[in-house]
């Protein structure tokens, strides 16, 4: 099919707009009218950044969109206009082997972020936290609600800050500030202090995950991102296990220097996160091309490795070198609305048992020390199923099928919690049921990567991830 593309008076290259272009038989006219560029070889760049390969070199354009010289030249201009940090490394003709690319991915996997104090409120309530502050369960519930509402409201502003200053600066800043607030909880005296610190922590932690998704997308392709996000959540589970072991030991400090055990938890674990946050300022580069510094003169990569890292990501998604702000684009992208709705309901069955696990175990008759150790088995099971499900999702390049494993795993456990007469009466059987439930294959990494992959470009990707995480908080 030969189509004459309508001429746009704003285009500088009129030859492209008036030329007879063979675009094949499968391209709808709507795509042509939505085109930002139609090349002489019949390939199309749409207004939302998608590349539609329709000419004789479909296979090469799919593997390397820059094999079409006009697409290459178009994005060279885009990268220059956006002042893309890695534009000097862009090489449309660069080649590498599959083994070289896998080696680079493995090298990138060694760089990550850990945090300790996000979940230590649950460890604190396993001690005398509620009693010392004269709080009841309703007060604790209100504190959780205040945290989640603050978390929700902070996500988009945090994204704007991240886009302005860069996630490499904002993420460590977040960690340092919230670790200071976490340590300040050592001095809590009552309900008002508790609610104030819950609000501050929610505001400071709100954009952390979508900010991190944005930063990781600079280094990984869309297909690689889900398993790497699962590594991140696995790292959080590992830090949760470490925190439980620390809590077991820290609670033995009960009464030292007149401080309750839970106060020592906030102080010590907050200090650890402060150290990690400060170190992160030196560990997180702004881009793959900016890893060389005075304290790391050789950087992360050789010149050859840098070429591979940058160009493989751009070929997977050429818009990663562009940085427009696309809040409205993300909001009106109705293709993502079902995923946003999935975020609203995704954690409803699992969240209450997870949030109140330490209190449930105390009510079952376990001691403070036993309670903190008994949270570990479900965290280990959670890591195993998370990694397995996400690995299978990547291997088969299938999102929906493996995201369904989470509700399928959860449903029988929820039914048992509702109808089993021995619940909260049979100590170890109830505990075993909770362990199985909380070992569910967490699909959040798959879903966030799903949203990220389906977004139009890096600008809308970060906002879309924030919107998805905002919907997660609504549960």
ABEGO torsion letter per residue (X at the ends): XBBBBBBBAABABAAAAABBBBAEAABBAAAAAABABBBAAGBBBBAAGBBBBABAAAAAAAABAAABAAAAAAAAAAAAAAGBAAAAABBAABBBBAAAAAAAAAAAAABBBBBAAAAAAAAAAABAAAAAAGBBAAAAAAAAAAAAAAAAAAAAAAAAAAAAAEAAAAAAAAAAAAAAAAAAAAABABAAAAAAAAAAAAAAAAAAAAAAAAAAAAABBAAAAAAAAAAAAAAAAAAAAAAAAAAAAAAAABGBGGBBAAAAAAAAAAAAAAAAAAAAAAABBABAAAABBAABAAEABBAAAAAAAAAAAAAABAAAABBBBAAAAAAABAAAAAAAAAAAAAAAAAAAAAAAAAAAAAAAGBBAAAAAAAAAAAAAAAAAAAAAAAAAAAAAGBAAAAAAAAAAAAAAAAAAAAABAABGABAAAAAAAAAAAAABBBAAAAAAAAAAAABABAAAAAAAAAAAAAAAAAX
